Amino acid sequence: MTQYKNEVEKQRKLLEYEEWAEQWNHIYIADGEMTVYYNSGRVVKEGVEIKPARNWEDNYRKMEQEKDELYGR
């Protein structure tokens, strides 16, 4: 039963991460060109991905750290 709970918890974390990863971190516009930086580390410039996303486990730790800082855990 513990193994099942671990798998469920892992899936819950993965779904939470996937939602967070697709959110914009920030947008930069200069000289008519737009560059979008996502929480996952992915960078898209003028609709073309120029930097791939980081490993999801590393990003999940970053997301948890940001939540801790935001909510003071």
Secondary structure, 3 states (H helix, E strand, C coil): CHHHHHHHHHHHHHHHHHHHHCCEEEEEEECCEEEEEECCCCEEECCEEEECCCCHHHHHHHHHHHHHHHHCC
